[in-house]
């Protein structure tokens, strides 16, 4: 599955394994600062001046590169989708027949998310904020559909199941733990320290489709 990547590809912070701010173009620094601010403060609660300050640029450069705050969010979300696509492509590259199965793709996406905590934060914010624009989920659904179709064509996914059902299953399996694991952690943390289990329970997600 060949997916074009952004030229100025970099993670949102040094903590996420990306290049330092001085090594990036001003456009990439703004995009990364936008990801960080949107993930931690929310889109509605983030002023452009905070993004410009973090990126170390004049506020006018945001409009120059992205047109508006909405344009910056679109670029941030495009970069996030690129990271999912790159994880899938990497899994395919390591597969014997160039088409990875669902387990390998899920594992690759999980590693990517572990290495990019701000993507996790942004995804959580995207679902929690009251917004009519669910563009990121739509874009990820389209990417998942491409992934499902490639697995069906490659013989590693069933062609008998409904494609929409398969896409829902992929997305819930890959993203469900992201949103619900914090709830599990908070429940455990609500108990006194001496009553907590040695290791916190880890959530696993299974999607079952009712049979006709």
Beta strands, then each sheet from edge to edge (+ up, - down):
end
